[in-house]
Amino acid sequence: MGSFTSEGGRGVLAAEVDGETGALTVTGSSDAVADPSFLALAGPVLHTVSETDAGAVAAFDVTGPVPRPLGAPVPVDGAGPTHLSLAAGHVLTANYTSGSVSVLPLAGDGTARPVAAVLRHEGSGPVADRQSGPHAHQVLPDPSGRWAVSVDLGTDSVWVYALDPATGVPALHGEAALRPGTGPRHLAFHPSGTHAYVLHELEPVLTVCRWDAATGTLEPLGETPVVPAGTPGPSYPSEVVVAPDGRFLWAAVRGDDTLAVLALDPDGAGAALTATVPCGGTWPRDLTLAPSGRHLYAANERSGDVTWFTLDPETGVPARAGAIEVPAASCVVFG
């Protein structure tokens, strides 16, 4: 689990998981890295951003009960990295403040080497105080492994990069425009790989898109609300998760502090809001599905907890099952 040290968090926390109940028990923590707000796991090595003005990535050995730092943080040559992922032998970071994606090769021991490339976004949006320039918020590979996509809140678009099959370094391929002023934040793919779902931060909506892995093309099909009609707001969606069988999608919504349940069409081309439930705390920054698909975890930043839910297999509706204290919680990953 990640947390904001600048807000009183303990940094990176490790926990044991009860597979039956979903319960978490913290076994140790490390505050060796400032503001490790987002994490990605590759075997025994945990990668994290350091969401600071300087911007860095760091690695931890998580084979034991306490996360152990593997060397010093590595600068990403970008400010405010909010997300990272692993693709084609590289760590990719989405740098919110500087509006860029950084590419860092992985060494043999799984840690990051110095930056090999910085891919800078360009553009802006109509919301003056949030979209005066690009703000890359997420970057991740597509299911085929041929592409990487970066969701940019400032440019109201998703940038598509081709991963060089020889070097793994991304090269700009295209940009998919979304509705101006919606502020796209995060994206999740359907398990079939034929559709993707973009969750927006500046408006509480989800855009369903067709994804063509043969051509690297993202095509918006339509929007679906993630809060009921008449919700007073303000609402700031944060994270989107898709069920392994493609039947349901869940979205975390800050402000009204809910988890939205959306039923997906059998082919993934449509979504409908079917329920919302309280997130168990305040300001759910992250939402994560357990590998079993039976439990959902919300990292509630402002209430300082990680709450877990048991999922109804027929309706997809989460039922609160428990929580642990995690000050300034920001992210949950499973190994």
N, C-alpha and C positions, 0 to 999 in steps of 0.2 A: 504494500500500500504506500502511496505517496502523500505528502502533506507539505503545506507551506511553512517553512521555518520562520519566515518573516511575520507570520501571523500566530506564532506560538506552537506550530506543529513540531513533531519529533523527527521529521525527515522521512527516511525510508523505513517502513516497519515490515517485519515478517510475521506471519501467523500460520498456525495449524488450522486445517479445515476438517470439520466433521462432515463426511460425505452424505450421511443420512439426514441430518438436521440443517446443514448449511452453516452451523455455528463456527465462529472464528475465535481463536485464542492467540493473542499476541505473544510471540516468543522472544522478540528483541527488536532493536531499532538502531539506526545510525543517522546522526545529523551532520555527517562529514561533507555533505553537498547542500548548498543553499537552494531552497525552494524546488525540490524535486517533484514537480507538479504532475508529470506524466511519465509512465513507465512502459517498457517493453521487455519481454523475457525471451531469451534464446538459450534453452537448456539450463546450465548452471550459472549463466551470466545474465544479470539484470541490468538493462540500460535505462538511464533516466536523463531527462533534460534538467538543466538548472535555469529556471525561468527568471533570469535576472537581466539587467540592462546589458551586461557584458555578454551573456549567453554562452552556455557550455553544455556538454554532455559528459556523463560519468558512468562508470560500470561498477557493479558489485558482484561478489561471489555470494550466491545464496544457497549453497549446499548445506550450510549449518543453520542453527536457530537464530543467529544474529547476522544481518547483512554486513559483509566485509568489503571495504573499498578496494578496487583494483586500480591503483595509481591515481594520479591527479586528474581533475576534470580537464577536458579538452575543449578549447574555444571553438565555437561554430561560425565565427565571423558574421553573426547576426544577433539582433537584440530581441529579447523576450521570447525564446523558444517555448511554445506551448504544447507541442506534440512531437513524437518521434516514432519511427517504425523501422523495420529491417527489411531490406530488399536487395537482392543480387549482390550479396557480400558487402553491403554498405549500411551505415546508419543514415537515415534521412530525417532532418528536423524541419518543422514548420515554424518559422520565426515571425511571430505576430507583429512585434513593434516595427521591425525593418521590412516586413512584407517580402520575405524571401524563403527559399528552401536551401538548406545546406546539405552537402553530400560528403560523408566521412567514410573512408574505407575501413574495414574491419581487419585487425591484426590476427595472427594465428591463435592467440589466446582469447580471442573474442572481444577484445577492447577496441576502442575507436582510435584510429590514427588521425593526423591533422587533416583539415578540410581539403578535399580535392576539387570541389566546385561549389559556387554559390549561384543559385538560379533566382534572379530577381523578378518579381511580379511588377506590373505597371497598371495604373488605372485608379479609379475612385468611384464613389457612389453618392447618392443624393442625400444621405443622412450626414449632415456636416460634422457633427461632433464624433462620429464613429467611422466615417468612410472618406476622410480627406485624402487617403492614400491606401495602398494595398496592405492587407493584414492577413497573411497566411495563417490559418488556424489548425490545419490538419494536413498530413501527407501520409499516404499508405499505398502499398502495391495492390493491383487488382487481382482477382482470383487466378488469372492466367499466368501471372508473373512476368508479363511482357510490358506492363505499363505501371506508372505511378501517377496518382491523382492528388492534387493539392487543392483544398477547399479554402477560398479566400473571402473573408467577411467584408473586406474593404472594397473589393472589385465586383462583388455580386456574381462570382463565377467560380468554376472549377477548372483548374489548369491541368492538362494532361501531358505527361512526359513519357517518352519511349525509353525503355531501359536497354542500353547497348548490350547485345548478347555476348560480346567479347569482354567488355570492361565493366559492365553493370552501371556505368555512369548515365544518369538521365539526360535526355535532350528534349527541349520543348517540341511538342507535337501539335497541340491545339488548345483552345480555350472554349469552354461551354458557358454561355451566358445564361444567367437566371434572372428572375424578376428584380428590377432595380429596387433597392431599399430594404430587401429582405434579410441581408446579412448572413449568407450561408456560413455554418460553423463546422459541422461534422457530417460525414457520409458513411454509409454502411452498404455492403453489397448483399444481394440475394444469394443464397447458397447455390443457385443454378448458374450464377455468373452472368445472367442476362439482364438484370436490372440493378439499379442502385437507388438509394434513398438519401436525399440531402435534407438535413435538419437545419432550420434557420434560427438565428439568435434574435434578430431585430423584429421579426414577426413570428408568432407561434404557429408556423406551418411547416409541412414536410413536402418536398417535391419528389415525386416518383419519376425516375428517369430510365430510359432504355440504355443499356450498356452493350456496345458492340466491341468485343475483344479482338475481332479480326481487323478492325479499322481504327480502334482507339477512339471511338466516338461516343459521347454522352449526350443523349437527346431527352430534354424535359418532356414529360407527358401530361402532368397535371399536379395540382396542389391539394393537400388534405390538412385540415386544422389538427393541432395536437392538444387543444383545449376546447371545452364545450362552448357553443355559441353563448354570448352574453357574459363570459368570464371577464371580470373587471380589469384584471391585470394590475400592473404590468407583468408580462410573462416573458421570460428569457430562456428558451430551450437550450440545452447544453449537449446531451449525448443521445445517440441512437444505437439500438442493438436489434439484430434480427435473429429469430429462432433458427436453430440448425435445420429444422424441417421446412422452413420458409412459410409457416402458417401465421406467425405473429411478428409484430415489431413493437418495441418499447422505446419510449422517449422520456428523458428527464426534463422537467420544466421548472426553472427557478422562478422565484417571485410568488407564484401560487403554490410552489413546492409540491408538485404532483408527479406521478409517473403515469404516462399515457399508454394505453393499450390500443394497438391498431391491428385489425385483421387484414391479412394480405390475400389477394386473389390467388388462385392456384398457380397461375403462371407468373405471379409477381408483378403484374402490370397495374395493379390498383391497390389502394389502401383505404380503410374506413376506420374512424375512431369509434371504439366500442365501449371504453371505460376509462376512468381516471381514478387513481387512489392516492392518498397522502404518501409522501416519500419517506416518512418516518423521522424527519428532521427539518432543517432549513437549508435552502440553497444547494440542491443536488447538482454538484459539478460533474460527476461521472456516474456512469451506469455500466455494470458488467454482468455478463451471464456466466454462471459456473460451467465448467466443461461438461457436466452431466446434463445441462439444460434444465435442471429442476429448480434452481435457485437464482435469484437476481439480487445484485448488491448495489446500493446507492451510497456514494461518498458525499455526505452532506457537509459542505465546507463550513458554513457559518454556525451550525449547531454542534459541529465537532464530533461526528460519529459516522460509522459505517453501519448501515442497516441492511439486513437481508430479508428476503421474501421467498416464500414458497409459491411456485407457479401452478395454477390450475391447468392441467393438461388439456382440458376441453375448451376453456374460454381464454386462457392466457392471462387471466387476472392475477396479479400478485397479492399475496396475503402476508402481512408482516409477521416475521418469525423470531426476530431478535436484533440486537445491536450491540456494538462495542464503542467505547470512547476512543476517538481518533481526532485530536484537535486539528483544525484546519485541513480536514481530509480533502484530497483532490483526485485520487485515482486508486483503482483496484485492478490487479492482474493476477492470473492463476498460472501455476506451473505444474 
